[in-house]
Amino acid sequence: MEVRKMVIAIAVMMVVGAVVGTMIVGCGGGTSQVVPPDGDLVATYVGRAVCATCHGHIDNEYTEQGHGEDFRTTHGDQIEGYGGGCAPCHTTGMGESSGYVADGSTPHLEGIGCEECHGPGSQHAAEPSELNIAAVPTAETSCWDCHVAGGKHDLDSLRRAVTDADLRDSDPDGISVHHPQAPFLLGVYGYDRTDEPGSHRWVDNTCVTCHLNPDQSATPLHIGVPADHGEDSLHPDLTSCAYCHGSEGDSLALFEELEEDIIAQLIELGGEDPEDAGHPDHSAEGGLLAAFATANSIVMDANPDPNDPDVKAYKGARHNYMFVLADASWGTHNPEFAQALLEDARTLLED
């Protein structure tokens, strides 16, 4: 009888344990803790909704930011379209254990969730502590993963110059650059140019400090200072600029002067956007690029003679043009590098 009671007690304990485990796993959006051979738990991805249970005010702010939009509703093509090429940077944890997979089993990890920057959160959700989550993620381990011009985590392969060999198999009008902020900051990946880091490269935790810094006097963002996740948080905060440039007014004047100069050079090279006066043409269908293509009978949507020196020159110039344009800072991330890229493009088209 005692044995029977013991068996029943053990069974009840197992059921209770399973229910509690299910509750914990349920909070994790369907994931479970991974236990490696050494017995230590490895954090897994739980999804943004779990983070919001404690950090609802931040989640509400983040919803208004470009990174935090509802991707299933507004940007579904960036998850499933383009051959899946966009998904690694528009989902959470793709390619990592317990991260997003494209078979429909991880809808809680669609979009750029909190854990894409702060790391998998199951341990933090179970026992909140700054010690088991990346409270202030570094630019190198978060922003740089995707803002690298190539695929996710592709920065190491971009620590070099782009050459004719890299552009050889692309149609002339197919030369483009996507999300290149990290290599631009580092001064790499330009056509026949590399290793020219700008001064902003050396700002402590560079992207986070300048773009997520709330209005908190002229002090760079450090651990313990809450970041701004709201609608305007991706715009640089002039209080961060003033820390090095004297005042917010001086910083704004420097930015506006550089922006005006870079935009003028881009329009000279690629023409003015016919639908957005005063802005450069993202298709590069005007300016020196279009004139050079016409003068040298370059076939834009084909690649009949990739070894033609004129085709090589056009591709190199267009690459630099697209690189500066796609960086989207109007040269601010690395002013000297931006000027050098555009000057090289102009030289290639004038030779």
N, C-alpha and C positions, 0 to 999 in steps of 0.2 A: 504493500500500500504506500509505504514511504517512497519507494522507488517510483511508483506511478505518479505521486505528487511532484516528485523532483523532475520527472520527464515533462509533466504539464507545465511546471514553473519555467523550465528551460525553454519550452516551446513558446510560452507567453513572452519571455524575454526576447526571443528571436523575432517574434512578430512585432513587438514594440520597437526593437532595434531597426527592423526593416521599415516600419512606418516612419520613424524619426529620420532614417536615412533617406527615405523617399521625400520627406518634407525638405530636407537640406538640399537634395538633388533638385527638387522642384524649384527651389529658390535659385538654383543655378541654371535655369533654362533648359534642363534636360541633360546637362553634362554631369560627370561624376569625377571625383578626385582620382588621380592616377597615383598608384603606389608602386614605385620602382623597387628593385630587389633590396635596396638598403633600408626600406621601410619608411622613408621620409615622404610625406605627401608633396605632390607637385600641383601647383595651382592650375586650374583649368578655366576656360572661358565660360562665363555665365550669362552674358548679354546685358545690354544697356538698361533694360527694365529692372533688373535686379539692383543695379547701381542706383537707380532712381528711387528705390524704396527708402534709402537714407539720404540721398543727395538730390532730392526733387527740385530744389531751387536752382541747382546747377544744371540739371537736365532741362528745366524750362528755359533757361538762358541759352543753352546749347542748341535747342530746337530752332532758335532764331538765327543761328550762325550757319554759314555755308557748309561747313563740315557736318553739321548736326541735322541737316534737313532729312525729311522722310524719304529715303531713297527709293523705297518700293513704290511710292506714289508718284514722285517727281522725277526720279532718275533710274527707273528700272532697267533701262538699256545699258546703264553703266555697271550693272551687276551681271546681266545675262547676255548683253549684246557684244558686238565687235569680237566675236569668237572667244569671249570670256577674258580677253586681254586686259580689260579694265577692272575686273572683279578683285584682284589682289589688293588694290588700293581703295576700293569702294565697298569693302566688307571688313569684317573684324577677325583677325587671326588666321586668315587663309594661308594654307601651307604649313601651319603649325599644329601640333597635337591639340585636339579638342577645338580647333578653330573652324571657321566657315568652310563648308564643302558645298559644291555646286549641285548636289543631288536633291536639294529641297529639304533636307533633314535638319537644317540649322537656320530657320527663318529669324531666330532671335539674334543672329550675328550678321544680318544684312545691314548695310550702311556702315559708316565710320563711327563705331561705338566708342564708349569711354575706354575700353580695354585695348583699343588699337594703339593708344598712346600710353596708358597707365599700366598695361600688362594684364594677364589673366587674373580675374578677381575672386575666384572661389574661396581662397583662404581668407581674404579680406572680408568677404561677405559673411563668412562663418564666425570670424573673430576680428572685428575692425581694429586696425592698427596701422600707423604710418610705416611700420617695419615690414609689412607684407604686401605692400602696393607701391608702385612708383608715384609717390605723392606729387612730385614735380619732375615729370619726365624730361630727359635731356633731348636737345634737338637732334643729336646724332643717333639716338635710339628710337626716335619717334618721327619727327618731321622729315628727316633725311631718308627714311625708309622709302618714301613715295615721291618726294620732290627731287628726283634724280635723273630725269629725262628719259631713262630706259624703263625697265621693269622694276618691281618692288625689290628692295635690298640690292640694287644694282650699282651702288655708288662705287664700289671698288673697281669695277670694270670701266668706269668713266673717269678715273683719275689719270687722264691722258688727253692728248690732242686728238681731234677728228682729222682724218686724212682722206685723200682721194679714194683709198681702198674701202673706207667705211661707206662712202657715198656712191660707189661705183654702180651698184645694182638698183639704185632708186631712180625713178623718173625725175627729170628736173623739177617739175611742179609737185613732186611728192616729198621733197626735202622739208621736213618739219621737226620741231622739237617740242616735247610735252613735259610740263611740270619740272623745269630744270633748275629750280632755285638753289639747291645744294651745290651742284657743280659750278654754277655761276658765282656763288659766294666764294668757292674755293679757287676760282680762276682756272678751271680746267674745261675740257670738252669744246673749246673753240676750234675753228678751222686752223690747223697748224699752230695753235697756241695752247700752252698749258702752264701750270704752276705759277699762277699770278693771283694769289689770294688777296682779297681786299681787307681793309682795316676792320670791317664789320665781322669778318671771320673770327676775330679774337674777342668779340664781346662775350662775356660769360653767358653760357647757355643761349646762344645768339637768337634763334628764332623765337623761343619762348619769351625771352626778355623783352624783345621789341614788339612782338605782336599780341601777347596775352597779358601785358602789364597794365593793371588798373591805374587810375589816376592817384598816385600815392607819392607825390613830390618827385624830386629828381633822384630816385634810388632804383637801381636795377632790381629785377625780380629775383628773390632768393627764397629758399625753403622757409616756410612759415608765413609768407605773404600770399594771400589768396589770389589766384589768377582770374582774369576776366574771360568768361566763356560766352559772352553775349553777342548780339548782332554785329556790333562794330569791332569786336575784339581782334579780328584779323587785320584791321588797319593798324599801322604802326602808331604807338602812343608817343606823342612828342615829349612827354616827361622823360621817357627813356632816352630820346635823342639829346635832350638838354643836358643830360648828365655829362656828355662829352662835348657838345657843341655850344655851350654857353647859356642858351635860353630857348624856350619853345619858339619864340619869334625868329631867332637866328636859324634854328633848325628848319623851320618851315620855309624860310627864304632860300636856304641851300637846296632843299628838296625841290622847290618850284623852279629854281634856276636850272637845275640839272634836268628836270622833267621837260622843260621847254626845249632845251638843247637837244636831248635825246630824241624827242618826238619829231623835231625838225629834221634831224638826220635820217630817221626812219622813213619819213615821208619822202625825202629826197631819194632814198634808195628804193623803196617799194611802192611809192605812191600814196595818195590819200584815200581813205575808206570812202567810197561813193555814198554810203548810207550813214556815215558818222563823220561829218566835217571836222577837221582839226585833228583827226586820229589816223594813224598809219593803217594801210590796207593789209589785213591778215592773209590775203591771197597773193600779195606782192604782184599785182597785175598792172602796176604803173611804175613811174620813176626810172632810175637807172637800170634796175633789174629787167624791166620789160623792154626798155630801149636796147639793152645788150642782147637779149634773146632775139629780138626782131632783127637787129643788125647782123647777127651771126647765124640766122636761120635755125635756131635751136627748137627742136620739136619738144614741146613742153610735156605732153602726156605719153611719151614713149621714151625709150632709151636705146636708140639705134646705134649710137657710137659713143659709148661711155669713156673712151680713151681720147676723144677730141679735146684738145686743150681749152677750147672755148666753153665746152660743156663742163669741164672740170672747174674752170674759173667761175662759171655761173653757179654751179652747185655749192662751191665753197662760200661765195658771197651770200647766197640765199641762206645757207646754214647759219652764218653769223647773224644775218638779219632776223631769222626766225628765233634764234637763241635769245637775242636781246628782247625781242617782242614777247616771247613766251615767259621770260623771267618775270615780267609784269611789274617790276619795281621802277621802270624807267631809269635803270642804271644804278639806283640807290644801293642795291646789295653790294655792288663792286664797281664804282664809277670809273676807275682807270681801265678796268678790263672791258667794260662796255664801250668806252671810247676807242680802245684798241681794236675791238671786234668790228666796229662800224668803219673805222679808218681802213682796216684790211679789206673789208667788203668793197669799199669805194675804190681802192687801189686795184683790186682784181677786175673790176668792171671798167676801169679806165685804161688799163694796160693794153 
